[in-house]
Amino acid sequence: MRTIIVDDERLAREELKGLLSEFGDFEIIGEYKNTIEAKEAIEKDAPDLVFMDIQMPGETGLQLLEKMSNPPRTVFVTAYDEYAIKAFELNAYDYLMKPIDPERLAEVHKKLVEENRTPESVQNSDVLREGDKVLIKDGEKVWFINVSDIRYFESEGNYVKVKFDNFKPLILRSLNSLEERMDEKLFFRANRKFLVNLNHITNIESWFNGGLQIEMSCGTKIEISRRQTIKFKDRFSL
C-alpha cells in the first residue's frame, strides 16, 4: 500500500515509520509536515493510504480531509480523542491515539489486508459494466442483481450502502474501491459520500456555491460538490 505520513513533529513521523516497517504492506512514498505539502502530494502521487495528525500549524488534518472530494483512505493519528466523532463523520478510515498502541495499528493493518483480499477487490480489467451482475451479501441475506439496477452507493464509515429496489444492504468496502470497479460511463462520483448511477438521474437543479443537486429515480436528492460539478459539466455539456 503506497502510504504517506503527515505530522508536523519529525520524531512522531520517525516513530510511525518504525512501527509501519514491522509490516510488509506499507510502502512509505513520502512524509510531510503540514497539510499544504500533503495536499500537493495526494494530488500528485495518489497514495492508497494517509496517516495524518490533526493538530498542525495552519490548517488541521480534519480541514484538509473535509475539503477533498475524493480523498484516499485516511487514518488520523493524534493525542486528542475529542476529534474522533468529527473524523468518522468525514469517513476517516480509522483513528489512532498517540502514543500509538502497536496492537491497534495491527488491527488497522488486518482490516486493510482483509478488505484488499475481498472478491470485489480487482484490477481495472475487471470493471463492471452495464449488463454485468454482482453478488451482494449483508448478514444472511444475499442478492444477485444487475449493476444497472443499483441507484447509488453511499459511504457509511468503513461500509457502503448499496441502494437498489427497496433495499440498502451494507458491504464492507470503501467508496474509492467501488469507484474503481464501476464503469465510469455508468457511475459518477457526486461527492465524498455518493457514487451515483447516471441512468437513474431524473432531475438536475442548480445548487448552492456553484454546485448541482440531482434527484434519483428512487426520489433521493444528492448534491454534486462544486469540484465534481466542474467535472460533470465538462464531461456532459455540448
N, C-alpha and C positions, 0 to 999 in steps of 0.2 A: 504494500500500500504506500503510495507516494505521499509523504507526510511533511507538513511544515509546523514549526513551533513559533508561537508569538508570545513574547513575555519581555517586559522592559528590564528584568533582572537577569544578568548574564549567568549567575550561579544557578538560578532556577531553570534556565534553559539547559545548562550542563547537567543538572540532576535528572531532568526529564529525559535527555538524550541517553544518559546512562541506564535508566530504567527501561527505556524502549529497546535498547540494544540487547536486552535479555530475550527478546522475541525476534524471530527471523522474518517477520512480515512487514516491518516498518522500514521504509527507505526514506531517510531524512533528506529532503531536497532543498531545505532552506530554513533559516531561523531569523526572526525579525523582532525588533524591539518596540514597534508601535503599529497601529492599525493602518497608517498611510502606506508603510512598506508592505504590510501584509496584504492589503487590497491589491496593490500592484502585482504582487507575486501570485495571488489567487487568479487574477485575470490573465496573467501571462502563462503560468505553469499548470493551471487547473489541477491542483492536488486532489487526491482522494480523501484526505483527512487533514484536519487542522486541530492542533492542541493550542488553546488560546487562553491567556489570562484575561480577567475582566477589567480590573482597575489598572489603567496605564495612563501616562501623561497624555493629555489631549483627549481624543475620542476613546471611549471604552470598547471592550470587545463586544458587548451587547449591542452597542450602537452600530458597529460595523456589520454584525450579522443581520440586524434589523433592516438595514438599507440595501442589502443584497437580495436580488430577486431569485437567484439560483445558487445558493451557497453550497460548498462542499460539506460533508459531514463534519460537525464541529463539536469537539469535546472541550468544555470550559474547565480550566484548572485554576482555582482561586482559593484564597484564605477566608473568603466570606460566604456564608451559607444563605444570606438573605436574598441573593440574586437567583436562587435555583428556580423559583416559580417562573420568573420572567424568562430565564434561559429556556425552559421547556416550552413556554408559550411561543418562543421563536424557533421551536423544533430543533433545539440543541440535541446532539446525539447522546451526550452524557455529561455529567457534572462531577468533577473530582475535586476533593478538598486538599489543600496544602496543610501539612506535608503529605505527599501522595502515599497512600497505602498500596504497596505492591499487589496485594490481593484484589483490591478494587480495580487496579489497572489491568490485572489478569482477566477480570470479568469483562471489561471493555474489549479486550483483545479477543476473548472467546466469542463474544456477541458478534464482533466484526467477522471473524472466521466463519461462524455458523451462517451468517447472513450471506456471505460470499459463496458458500457451498450449496445454497438452496437451488433447486432446479431452475428457478426463474433467472438466476444469475448467468447470463450468457453473453456472447460476443455480438458485435453489430451484425454479423452474418445471420443471426437468428432473430432479426427484427420481426415482430408480429405485425402482420398486415391485415387489411380488411378481408374477411372471409376465413381467417385463421380462428381456431378455437383455443380456449385456455381453461385450465383446471384451477378452481378456486376452492380453498378449504378453510373453514372457520370453525374450530372445535370439531364437532361430529358432523357438521353439515358440509356437503360437497356440491359444487356446481360445475357443469361443463358447458360453457357458453361461447358464443361468438364474440370476438374482440369488438366488433362493431356495435354490439348491444350495450357496451359499457358507456355510460353517460360521462362520468368523470372519475378521477382518483383524487382523494382528499387526504392530505397528510395529517396524522394524529400522533405526534411524538415519534416514537420508533416504529409506528404502524401506519398503514394506509387503508382508508376506507375505499371500497370498490362499489360504486353506485351503478346498479343495473336493475331493471324492472322495479320491484318494490323492496329490493334488498340492499344492504350496505355492510357486507362482511368485512372484517378486519384481517389484513395479512401483514406478516412481519417483513416488511420491505421498506426501503427508503423511496421517496418520490423521485429522487435523482436517478436511481437504478431503473425504475419503471419508465422514466422518460427516455432513457437509452434503449429500452426494449421496444418501445412503441414506434410505429411508423409515423414520421413527422408529417406526412400528408394526411394523417387521420387524427393525430392528437397534438395539442398545443399547450405549452406551459403558460397559464394565465398569470400566476403569481407564485410565491414560495409555497403556497398550500394546495394549489389546484392544478391538475393536468386534465384538460377537457377534450372531449370528442367533438371535433369540428362539425361533424354531420348532425350533432344534436343541439347545435346553437339555433335557437328560434328567433332571437331578437337581440339587437345591439343598440346601446344608447351611449351618448357622450356622458362622461362622469367627471368627478372632481379631479383637479390638478392635472388635467390633460389626459386622464385615463379613459377607459371604456368600461361599461357594465354589460355583461351578456346574460341572457336568460336561456337556460337549458330546456330541453323538451320535457323534463320532469318538473319544471317550474322553479328550480333553484336559480337564484341570481348570484353571479360571481363577478367580482371586479377584476379587470385586467390591469395590472400595475402600469404605471406610466412608462417604465422602461420596456415592458413587454408590449405595451400598446404601440410603441415605435416599431418594434419587430413585426407586429401583427399588420400594421398599415403598410409597411414596406413590402411585406410578403403578399398581401391580398389586394392592394389598391391597383386600379388600372393605370 
